[in-house]
Amino acid sequence: MLAWEVETVLSTLVEQLPAKQRLVVRAYYGLDDRGGRTLAQVGQQLGCTRQAVHYHLHKALVRLRHPVYSAVLRVLLDRNRRADYLQALRPEGRQR
C-alpha cells in the first residue's frame, strides 16, 4: 500500500460528497492544504454555527463509512472483512 494511492482514493471519495459536506470535510481535516480548522472556524468561514458544521461533518463521515463509498479504500487498507463492514455500519458509540 502506498500513501499516495490512499490519498488519491480518499480525495476521490471526498469529491463525491455533496458540496457542503465536501467543504466541511476538506476544511476540518485540512485536505485543502490550509491545515485543519476547528468547527467554529469552519462555521465562521461558511457563515453557519459550529453545530451546523458538526451536523454536516457527521453526515459526511457516515456516508464515507458506507461500503458503497469505502470499498476501494478498505481494500487498500486491508480492512475488507465482513466484520469491518459491520463495524462501520454500526451507529457510533455502540460496540459489541
C-alpha positions in Angstrom: 0.0 0.0 0.0 1.4 3.4 -1.0 0.4 6.6 0.8 -0.3 8.4 -2.5 -2.7 5.7 -3.5 -4.7 6.1 -0.3 -4.5 9.9 -0.6 -5.8 9.7 -4.2 -8.7 7.3 -3.3 -9.6 9.4 -0.3 -9.6 12.6 -2.4 -11.9 10.9 -5.0 -14.3 9.8 -2.2 -14.5 13.3 -0.7 -15.2 14.7 -4.2 -18.3 12.5 -4.4 -19.8 14.1 -1.3 -22.5 16.8 -1.6 -21.0 20.3 -1.8 -21.4 21.5 1.8 -20.3 18.2 3.3 -17.3 18.2 0.9 -16.3 21.8 2.1 -16.7 20.8 5.7 -14.6 17.7 5.5 -11.8 19.4 3.5 -11.6 22.4 5.9 -11.9 20.4 9.1 -9.3 17.8 8.2 -7.0 20.2 6.3 -7.4 18.4 3.0 -7.4 21.8 1.3 -3.7 22.4 2.2 -4.5 25.1 4.7 -4.3 22.9 7.8 -7.2 21.6 9.8 -9.6 24.1 11.4 -12.0 23.9 14.3 -15.7 23.5 13.9 -16.1 27.1 14.9 -13.6 28.3 12.4 -15.2 26.3 9.6 -18.6 27.6 10.7 -17.3 31.2 10.5 -16.0 30.5 7.0 -19.3 29.1 5.9 -21.5 31.5 7.7 -23.2 29.0 10.0 -23.0 27.7 13.5 -20.5 25.2 14.9 -23.4 22.8 15.5 -24.4 23.0 11.8 -20.8 22.2 10.8 -20.8 19.3 13.2 -24.1 18.0 11.6 -22.6 18.2 8.1 -19.4 16.6 9.2 -21.3 13.7 10.9 -23.4 13.1 7.8 -20.3 13.1 5.6 -18.5 10.6 7.8 -21.5 8.3 7.9 -21.7 8.4 4.1 -17.9 7.8 3.7 -18.1 4.8 6.0 -20.8 3.1 3.9 -19.4 0.1 1.9 -20.6 1.6 -1.4 -18.2 4.5 -0.9 -15.4 2.9 1.1 -14.8 -0.4 -0.7 -11.7 0.6 -2.6 -10.2 2.4 0.3 -10.9 -0.6 2.6 -9.1 -3.0 0.2 -6.1 -0.7 0.2 -6.0 -0.6 4.0 -6.7 -4.3 4.3 -10.0 -3.6 6.2 -12.2 -5.5 3.8 -13.5 -8.3 6.1 -17.2 -8.7 6.8 -16.7 -7.7 10.4 -15.0 -4.5 9.4 -18.1 -3.5 7.3 -20.5 -4.4 10.1 -18.4 -2.3 12.5 -18.5 0.7 10.1 -22.3 0.5 9.7 -22.9 0.2 13.4 -24.1 3.6 14.9 -21.3 5.4 16.8 -20.9 4.6 20.4 -22.4 1.1 20.1 -19.7 -1.5 20.4 -20.1 -5.3 20.6 
